[in-house]
Amino acid sequence: MPRYRSLLEYDGTDFLGFQRQAAGRTVQGEVEAALRRIGWSGPTLWGAGRTDTGVHASGQVIAFNFEAWQHGPAALGRALNANLPNDVAVHAVAACDPRFHPRYSARGRRYRYTFYNQPGRSPLARRYAWQVWPPPDLAALEAASASLLGQHDFASFGTDPDGGANTVRTVSRAAWAAAPGGWLHFEIEAEAFLQHMVRALVGALRRVGLGTLTPDDFAALLAARDRARCPPPAPPQGLCLVEVLY
């Protein structure tokens, strides 16, 4: 059975997340509907990550079987984009090994969270960033984030997406970068993430940046492995899945 993989980009603002649901608009639902319009009859496509309601992606990876398609990967990408809504697009469609699975073949994922550090609101920033004022202390953010590197039990910051009890993950990157105009980006990379983990981490890190938690408090929160102690998560619009590593 021919299998195709593709890079998927979407603005998550008007979606209830990536994964198809019984009711409501989802990214998976839109892509599957576009596939059916061009002759696909498969039961499902597969994605690398189940992004939440309102979360964006520039580097989501999907795969699907499509035996009936006879026109090559480039034409498949054009046909899909002609049938997708404006807030979803496929890129780099290619035939792949029939054993490839976007989630289980992945060796890592990278997310970016964006702060907008200005006192006045920005209509252009509101869909893709969390407005935080006054600006957080970058040195404190970096000190707290250093405690995330390596293997830890992240039970304070999320739950096993498969419904089990495995909350141990290995983080290989947790870095901050300021950009002109009041933008502040947090990038985190791990072999896998818990459900809601990145937003929960950013919600707690914001408090470190504003001085209501110290870096030591943050490290203690991580060590506690207690979800009830975690501050409220960051809002979804600042989060983007930027890369899946294979």
C-alpha positions as CSV (number, residue, x, y, z in Angstrom):
1,M,0.0,0.0,0.0
2,P,1.6,3.3,-1.0
3,R,2.2,5.6,1.9
4,Y,2.9,9.4,1.8
5,R,4.3,11.8,4.4
6,S,3.9,15.5,4.4
7,L,4.9,18.6,6.5
8,L,1.8,20.3,7.7
9,E,1.4,24.0,8.7
10,Y,-1.7,25.4,10.4
11,D,-3.0,28.4,12.3
12,G,-4.6,26.6,15.3
13,T,-6.8,29.6,16.4
14,D,-10.1,28.2,15.0
15,F,-9.4,24.5,15.6
16,L,-10.2,22.3,18.6
17,G,-6.8,20.8,18.2
18,F,-5.2,18.4,15.7
19,Q,-7.0,15.2,16.6
20,R,-10.3,14.4,15.0
21,Q,-13.3,14.6,17.4
22,A,-16.9,13.5,17.4
23,A,-17.9,17.2,17.0
24,G,-16.1,20.4,16.2
25,R,-13.5,21.5,13.7
26,T,-10.1,19.8,13.9
27,V,-6.9,19.8,11.7
28,Q,-7.1,16.1,11.1
29,G,-10.7,16.4,10.1
30,E,-10.0,19.1,7.6
31,V,-7.1,17.2,6.0
32,E,-9.0,14.0,5.8
33,A,-12.0,15.8,4.2
34,A,-9.6,17.2,1.6
35,L,-8.2,13.8,0.9
36,R,-11.6,12.3,0.4
37,R,-12.4,15.0,-2.1
38,I,-9.6,13.7,-4.3
39,G,-10.5,10.0,-4.0
40,W,-9.0,8.8,-0.7
41,S,-11.0,6.2,1.1
42,G,-8.6,5.4,4.0
43,P,-9.9,5.1,7.6
44,T,-7.4,7.6,9.1
45,L,-4.3,9.6,8.7
46,W,-1.6,9.7,11.4
47,G,0.1,12.8,13.0
48,A,3.3,13.3,14.9
49,G,1.7,15.2,17.7
50,R,-1.8,15.9,19.1
51,T,-1.6,19.7,19.4
52,D,-4.3,21.2,21.7
53,T,-7.1,23.7,21.0
54,G,-5.6,27.0,19.7
55,V,-2.0,25.6,19.3
56,H,-0.2,26.2,15.9
57,A,2.2,24.2,13.9
58,S,4.8,25.0,11.3
59,G,6.4,21.5,11.4
60,Q,3.6,19.0,12.1
61,V,4.2,15.7,10.2
62,I,1.4,13.5,8.8
63,A,1.3,10.2,6.9
64,F,-1.5,8.4,5.1
65,N,-1.9,5.4,2.8
66,F,-3.4,6.3,-0.7
67,E,-3.4,3.4,-3.1
68,A,-5.7,5.1,-5.7
69,W,-3.4,8.1,-6.3
70,Q,-1.6,7.8,-9.6
71,H,-0.2,11.3,-10.2
72,G,2.9,11.6,-8.0
73,P,3.7,13.3,-4.7
74,A,3.9,16.9,-6.2
75,A,0.5,16.7,-7.8
76,L,-0.9,15.2,-4.6
77,G,0.4,18.2,-2.6
78,R,-1.2,20.6,-5.1
79,A,-4.5,18.8,-5.0
80,L,-4.6,18.8,-1.3
81,N,-3.9,22.5,-1.0
82,A,-6.6,23.2,-3.5
83,N,-9.0,21.5,-1.2
84,L,-7.8,22.7,2.2
85,P,-9.0,25.8,4.0
86,N,-6.8,28.9,4.2
87,D,-5.6,28.1,7.8
88,V,-4.1,24.7,6.8
89,A,-1.4,23.8,4.1
90,V,0.7,20.8,3.2
91,H,4.3,21.1,2.2
92,A,6.9,18.6,1.0
93,V,4.7,15.7,0.2
94,A,6.7,12.6,-0.5
95,A,6.3,8.8,-0.8
96,C,7.7,7.1,2.2
97,D,8.5,3.7,3.6
98,P,5.2,1.8,4.4
99,R,6.5,1.3,7.9
100,F,6.9,5.0,8.6
101,H,4.7,6.4,11.4
102,P,4.9,10.1,12.2
103,R,4.6,9.6,15.9
104,Y,6.3,6.3,16.6
105,S,9.2,6.9,14.1
106,A,10.0,10.3,15.6
107,R,13.1,10.7,17.8
108,G,12.3,14.1,19.1
109,R,10.0,17.2,18.8
110,R,10.7,20.9,19.1
111,Y,8.2,23.5,20.3
112,R,8.4,27.3,20.5
113,Y,6.5,29.5,22.8
114,T,6.3,33.3,22.1
115,F,5.9,36.2,24.6
116,Y,5.0,39.7,23.4
117,N,6.6,42.0,25.9
118,Q,5.0,45.4,25.3
119,P,2.6,47.5,27.4
120,G,0.1,48.1,24.6
121,R,-1.9,45.4,23.0
122,S,-1.1,44.3,19.4
123,P,-3.9,43.1,17.2
124,L,-1.3,41.3,15.0
125,A,0.4,39.6,18.0
126,R,-2.7,38.4,19.8
127,R,-3.1,35.2,17.7
128,Y,0.5,34.0,18.1
129,A,1.9,35.3,21.4
130,W,1.1,35.8,25.1
131,Q,1.4,39.4,26.0
132,V,3.4,39.7,29.2
133,W,4.2,43.0,30.9
134,P,6.4,44.1,32.5
135,P,9.1,42.1,30.6
136,P,10.2,39.0,32.5
137,D,13.7,38.7,33.9
138,L,15.6,36.8,31.2
139,A,18.4,35.7,33.5
140,A,15.9,34.2,35.9
141,L,14.1,32.4,33.1
142,E,17.4,31.0,31.9
143,A,18.4,29.8,35.4
144,A,15.1,28.1,35.9
145,S,15.0,26.5,32.5
146,A,18.5,24.9,33.0
147,S,16.8,22.6,35.6
148,L,14.7,21.1,32.8
149,L,17.7,19.6,30.9
150,G,18.2,15.8,31.1
151,Q,15.8,13.1,32.2
152,H,13.1,14.0,34.8
153,D,9.7,13.0,36.0
154,F,7.5,15.8,34.7
155,A,4.3,14.8,36.5
156,S,4.0,18.3,37.9
157,F,3.6,19.6,34.4
158,G,1.4,17.1,32.5
159,T,-0.1,13.7,32.1
160,D,0.7,10.7,30.0
161,P,-1.0,11.2,26.6
162,D,-1.6,7.5,26.3
163,G,-3.5,7.4,29.6
164,G,-0.8,5.6,31.5
165,A,1.6,6.5,34.3
166,N,4.7,7.2,32.3
167,T,5.6,10.9,33.0
168,V,9.4,10.6,32.6
169,R,10.8,12.6,29.7
170,T,14.3,13.7,28.5
171,V,14.7,17.3,27.5
172,S,17.7,18.2,25.3
173,R,17.1,21.9,24.8
174,A,15.4,24.6,26.8
175,A,16.6,28.0,25.6
176,W,15.3,31.6,25.5
177,A,16.0,34.2,22.8
178,A,14.9,37.9,22.7
179,A,14.1,39.6,19.4
180,P,13.6,43.3,18.5
181,G,10.2,44.7,19.1
182,G,9.5,43.0,22.4
183,W,9.4,39.4,21.3
184,L,10.7,36.6,23.5
185,H,10.9,33.0,22.3
186,F,11.3,29.9,24.4
187,E,12.4,26.7,22.5
188,I,12.2,23.3,24.1
189,E,13.1,20.0,22.6
190,A,12.5,16.5,23.9
191,E,12.1,13.0,22.6
192,A,8.4,13.3,23.6
193,F,6.1,15.5,25.7
194,L,3.4,15.0,28.2
195,Q,-0.1,16.3,27.5
196,H,-0.2,20.1,28.2
197,M,3.5,19.9,29.3
198,V,4.9,22.9,27.4
199,R,2.1,25.3,28.3
200,A,2.3,24.2,32.0
201,L,6.1,24.8,32.0
202,V,5.7,28.2,30.4
203,G,3.0,29.2,32.8
204,A,5.3,28.4,35.7
205,L,8.3,30.0,34.1
206,R,6.4,33.3,33.5
207,R,6.1,33.5,37.3
208,V,9.8,33.0,37.6
209,G,10.4,35.8,35.1
210,L,8.1,38.2,37.0
211,G,9.6,37.4,40.4
212,T,6.8,35.5,42.1
213,L,8.7,32.2,41.9
214,T,12.5,31.8,42.2
215,P,14.5,29.5,40.0
216,D,14.9,27.3,43.1
217,D,11.1,27.3,43.6
218,F,10.7,26.1,40.0
219,A,13.2,23.3,40.5
220,A,11.4,22.3,43.6
221,L,8.1,22.2,41.7
222,L,9.7,19.9,39.1
223,A,11.0,17.6,41.8
224,A,7.6,17.5,43.6
225,R,6.0,15.5,40.8
226,D,2.6,17.0,41.9
227,R,0.3,18.4,39.2
228,A,-1.8,20.2,41.8
229,R,1.1,22.5,42.7
230,C,1.6,23.8,39.1
231,P,0.4,27.3,38.4
232,P,-2.1,27.8,35.6
233,P,-0.8,27.0,32.1
234,A,0.2,29.5,29.5
235,P,-2.6,30.3,26.9
236,P,-2.4,28.2,23.7
237,Q,-1.9,30.9,21.1
238,G,1.8,31.4,21.9
239,L,2.7,27.7,21.3
240,C,3.8,26.3,18.0
241,L,5.1,22.8,17.0
242,V,8.1,23.8,14.9
243,E,9.9,20.5,14.1
244,V,9.6,16.8,14.4
245,L,13.0,15.0,14.4
246,Y,13.6,11.7,12.7
